[in-house]
Amino acid sequence: MSNQVDGPAPVHPFVDVSLVLHGGNLNAPSSVNRPMTWIIFLSAAITTFLVWLIYYKPEAQTTLSWVHLLPALNALLNFSSGCCVTAGYLQIKRGNRHVHKRLMLTALLFSGLFLVSYIVYHHFHGDTPFPGQGMIRPVYFFILISHIAASILTLPVVLGAVYFAIRSDFASHKRLARFAFPMWLYVSVTGVLVFLLLNLFAG
């Protein structure tokens, strides 16, 4: 007598995430796997460069008069990106694909401008220590560390979602977008919070 139970085999949650990252198919053709590999490689390279820029590169010996304005610009770009991401999510829920596409491309533009501004600022300034004391310190560092971790994870997910959208593979795009939306929004919101806390406790 067989003990086999009819029905689908359980799917391990880690396998499910892998399926998402490969467009729903672990045996996806090389036309999908190769670009995704490059996206992951590019994301890792950007992350490594930013770590070196902020924590290891010596500060520039000269500066420019407008560099001190860049943190505020970065916060504004983060805020704008978060607004576009949220509006884009609401539009696709209503079936407005064309408006959704424009909003998400605008959010991507804001994020790209943020990255450029961020690199320029940290080329001149380096790391910014948090001056606050007391209970606010663990709160700040929790927000900061989670922001950094989410940024690292969000980059390849967002780029992957954009890649699938360009390919008109909307099923795979949707699988990635359900992760990309909350992650991207969290990065945007916490980026603004880090800026506000740094300025609030700057003394």
Kinemage of the C-alpha trace (Angstrom):
@kinemage 1
@onewidth
@group {chain A} dominant
@subgroup {mainchain}
@vectorlist {calphas} color= white
{ca met a 1} P 0.000 0.000 0.000
{ca ser a 2} L 1.450 3.357 -1.030
{ca asn a 3} L 1.826 6.199 1.461
{ca gln a 4} L 2.043 8.762 -1.335
{ca val a 5} L -0.349 11.686 -0.927
{ca asp a 6} L -1.775 13.216 -4.070
{ca gly a 7} L -1.396 16.931 -4.604
{ca pro a 8} L 1.350 19.417 -5.316
{ca ala a 9} L 4.641 19.157 -3.463
{ca pro a 10} L 5.312 21.942 -0.946
{ca val a 11} L 7.485 24.780 -2.173
{ca his a 12} L 10.272 25.981 0.066
{ca pro a 13} L 10.073 29.747 0.670
{ca phe a 14} L 13.686 30.262 -0.477
{ca val a 15} L 12.912 28.481 -3.730
{ca asp a 16} L 9.922 30.784 -4.167
{ca val a 17} L 12.152 33.869 -3.855
{ca ser a 18} L 14.581 32.388 -6.360
{ca leu a 19} L 11.701 31.831 -8.739
{ca val a 20} L 10.718 35.470 -8.381
{ca leu a 21} L 14.227 36.709 -9.136
{ca his a 22} L 14.375 34.529 -12.243
{ca gly a 23} L 11.021 35.573 -13.608
{ca gly a 24} L 9.145 32.620 -12.141
{ca asn a 25} L 11.373 29.922 -13.644
{ca leu a 26} L 14.583 28.553 -12.162
{ca asn a 27} L 15.311 26.994 -15.562
{ca ala a 28} L 14.823 30.301 -17.363
{ca pro a 29} L 16.638 30.666 -20.698
{ca ser a 30} L 20.008 32.368 -20.856
{ca ser a 31} L 18.321 35.431 -22.405
{ca val a 32} L 16.810 36.021 -18.942
{ca asn a 33} L 19.502 34.602 -16.643
{ca arg a 34} L 22.398 36.473 -18.258
{ca pro a 35} L 20.904 39.990 -17.831
{ca met a 36} L 19.839 39.164 -14.273
{ca thr a 37} L 23.398 38.056 -13.504
{ca trp a 38} L 24.710 41.369 -14.862
{ca ile a 39} L 22.136 43.275 -12.819
{ca ile a 40} L 23.288 41.530 -9.626
{ca phe a 41} L 26.951 42.136 -10.547
{ca leu a 42} L 26.288 45.822 -11.271
{ca ser a 43} L 24.402 46.234 -7.984
{ca ala a 44} L 27.249 44.624 -6.052
{ca ala a 45} L 29.793 46.866 -7.817
{ca ile a 46} L 27.802 50.016 -6.996
{ca thr a 47} L 27.449 48.948 -3.357
{ca thr a 48} L 31.186 48.219 -3.051
{ca phe a 49} L 32.050 51.575 -4.604
{ca leu a 50} L 29.763 53.471 -2.211
{ca val a 51} L 31.223 51.701 0.841
{ca trp a 52} L 34.730 52.669 -0.322
{ca leu a 53} L 33.624 56.243 -1.086
{ca ile a 54} L 32.023 56.855 2.313
{ca tyr a 55} L 34.236 54.932 4.706
{ca tyr a 56} L 37.655 54.472 3.097
{ca lys a 57} L 38.302 57.229 0.561
{ca pro a 58} L 40.111 60.241 2.039
{ca glu a 59} L 38.069 63.438 1.979
{ca ala a 60} L 38.792 65.844 -0.858
{ca gln a 61} L 41.230 68.585 0.067
{ca thr a 62} L 39.048 71.214 -1.582
{ca thr a 63} L 35.296 71.765 -1.623
{ca leu a 64} L 32.693 73.782 -3.486
{ca ser a 65} L 30.392 76.407 -2.025
{ca trp a 66} L 27.206 74.497 -2.882
{ca val a 67} L 28.202 71.058 -1.565
{ca his a 68} L 26.558 71.704 1.827
{ca leu a 69} L 23.203 71.981 0.021
{ca leu a 70} L 23.359 68.446 -1.361
{ca pro a 71} L 21.989 66.594 1.717
{ca ala a 72} L 18.790 68.643 1.484
{ca leu a 73} L 18.642 67.948 -2.252
{ca asn a 74} L 19.149 64.244 -1.582
{ca ala a 75} L 16.264 64.233 0.898
{ca leu a 76} L 14.060 66.042 -1.632
{ca leu a 77} L 14.959 63.526 -4.341
{ca asn a 78} L 14.231 60.644 -1.965
{ca phe a 79} L 10.881 62.190 -1.048
{ca ser a 80} L 10.002 62.799 -4.700
{ca ser a 81} L 10.951 59.249 -5.633
{ca gly a 82} L 8.789 57.850 -2.832
{ca cys a 83} L 5.816 59.959 -3.954
{ca cys a 84} L 6.170 58.760 -7.553
{ca val a 85} L 6.513 55.120 -6.476
{ca thr a 86} L 3.363 55.373 -4.352
{ca ala a 87} L 1.418 57.159 -7.090
{ca gly a 88} L 2.634 54.614 -9.646
{ca tyr a 89} L 1.466 51.752 -7.446
{ca leu a 90} L -1.980 53.318 -7.074
{ca gln a 91} L -2.240 53.905 -10.824
{ca ile a 92} L -1.420 50.308 -11.771
{ca lys a 93} L -3.979 49.130 -9.227
{ca arg a 94} L -6.520 51.200 -11.178
{ca gly a 95} L -5.353 49.716 -14.472
{ca asn a 96} L -3.695 52.912 -15.732
{ca arg a 97} L -0.608 51.237 -17.174
{ca his a 98} L 0.552 54.241 -19.219
{ca val a 99} L 0.426 56.624 -16.243
{ca his a 100} L 2.050 53.959 -14.057
{ca lys a 101} L 4.936 53.652 -16.523
{ca arg a 102} L 5.536 57.413 -16.559
{ca leu a 103} L 5.465 57.672 -12.774
{ca met a 104} L 7.845 54.757 -12.246
{ca leu a 105} L 10.292 56.097 -14.841
{ca thr a 106} L 10.142 59.458 -13.066
{ca ala a 107} L 10.831 57.717 -9.747
{ca leu a 108} L 13.782 55.959 -11.381
{ca leu a 109} L 15.054 59.327 -12.653
{ca phe a 110} L 14.816 60.861 -9.162
{ca ser a 111} L 16.687 57.877 -7.715
{ca gly a 112} L 19.376 58.166 -10.387
{ca leu a 113} L 19.809 61.879 -9.677
{ca phe a 114} L 19.970 61.066 -5.961
{ca leu a 115} L 22.792 58.586 -6.594
{ca val a 116} L 24.789 61.174 -8.557
{ca ser a 117} L 24.229 63.853 -5.900
{ca tyr a 118} L 25.075 61.376 -3.121
{ca ile a 119} L 28.367 60.437 -4.800
{ca val a 120} L 29.336 64.087 -5.329
{ca tyr a 121} L 28.546 64.983 -1.710
{ca his a 122} L 30.499 62.089 -0.215
{ca his a 123} L 33.426 62.728 -2.523
{ca phe a 124} L 33.866 66.054 -0.750
{ca his a 125} L 32.478 65.272 2.683
{ca gly a 126} L 32.877 61.604 3.597
{ca asp a 127} L 30.890 60.066 6.457
{ca thr a 128} L 28.607 62.213 8.649
{ca pro a 129} L 28.715 61.277 12.365
{ca phe a 130} L 25.465 61.425 14.307
{ca pro a 131} L 25.768 63.916 17.204
{ca gly a 132} L 22.644 62.901 19.124
{ca gln a 133} L 22.945 61.256 22.537
{ca gly a 134} L 20.681 59.131 24.691
{ca met a 135} L 17.798 56.981 23.461
{ca ile a 136} L 17.748 58.630 20.059
{ca arg a 137} L 21.084 57.027 19.101
{ca pro a 138} L 19.818 53.424 18.835
{ca val a 139} L 16.707 54.718 17.057
{ca tyr a 140} L 18.830 56.622 14.540
{ca phe a 141} L 21.227 53.753 13.914
{ca phe a 142} L 18.364 51.275 13.524
{ca ile a 143} L 16.862 53.521 10.839
{ca leu a 144} L 20.258 54.098 9.218
{ca ile a 145} L 21.349 50.449 9.173
{ca ser a 146} L 17.972 49.227 7.936
{ca his a 147} L 18.051 51.958 5.280
{ca ile a 148} L 21.479 50.838 4.060
{ca ala a 149} L 20.528 47.147 4.093
{ca ala a 150} L 17.268 47.835 2.260
{ca ser a 151} L 19.107 49.971 -0.307
{ca ile a 152} L 21.521 47.127 -1.085
{ca leu a 153} L 18.678 44.628 -1.517
{ca thr a 154} L 16.379 47.005 -3.380
{ca leu a 155} L 18.746 47.971 -6.189
{ca pro a 156} L 18.856 44.606 -8.041
{ca val a 157} L 15.135 44.026 -7.430
{ca val a 158} L 14.177 47.390 -8.944
{ca leu a 159} L 16.573 46.977 -11.872
{ca gly a 160} L 15.209 43.484 -12.461
{ca ala a 161} L 11.623 44.777 -12.444
{ca val a 162} L 12.587 47.479 -14.953
{ca tyr a 163} L 14.335 44.899 -17.139
{ca phe a 164} L 11.259 42.659 -17.280
{ca ala a 165} L 9.034 45.657 -18.029
{ca ile a 166} L 11.292 46.626 -20.961
{ca arg a 167} L 11.030 43.050 -22.249
{ca ser a 168} L 7.223 43.285 -21.901
{ca asp a 169} L 7.418 40.251 -19.601
{ca phe a 170} L 4.755 41.675 -17.333
{ca ala a 171} L 4.147 38.455 -15.404
{ca ser a 172} L 7.774 38.404 -14.217
{ca his a 173} L 7.697 42.181 -13.760
{ca lys a 174} L 4.691 41.867 -11.460
{ca arg a 175} L 6.379 39.148 -9.377
{ca leu a 176} L 9.384 41.385 -8.753
{ca ala a 177} L 7.357 44.589 -8.388
{ca arg a 178} L 5.446 43.260 -5.392
{ca phe a 179} L 8.795 43.173 -3.572
{ca ala a 180} L 10.249 46.277 -5.234
{ca phe a 181} L 7.416 48.622 -4.230
{ca pro a 182} L 7.602 48.289 -0.411
{ca met a 183} L 11.400 48.054 -0.463
{ca trp a 184} L 11.812 51.145 -2.656
{ca leu a 185} L 9.300 53.080 -0.583
{ca tyr a 186} L 11.050 52.098 2.660
{ca val a 187} L 14.406 53.278 1.304
{ca ser a 188} L 12.886 56.609 0.265
{ca val a 189} L 11.134 57.232 3.589
{ca thr a 190} L 14.064 56.210 5.786
{ca gly a 191} L 16.432 58.298 3.662
{ca val a 192} L 14.368 61.377 4.498
{ca leu a 193} L 14.217 60.358 8.176
{ca val a 194} L 18.008 60.042 8.361
{ca phe a 195} L 18.378 63.558 6.936
{ca leu a 196} L 15.813 65.003 9.375
{ca leu a 197} L 17.389 63.339 12.414
{ca leu a 198} L 20.883 64.459 11.451
{ca asn a 199} L 19.691 68.059 11.140
{ca leu a 200} L 17.460 67.965 14.219
{ca phe a 201} L 20.336 66.881 16.462
{ca ala a 202} L 23.082 68.821 14.714
{ca gly a 203} L 23.048 71.309 17.582
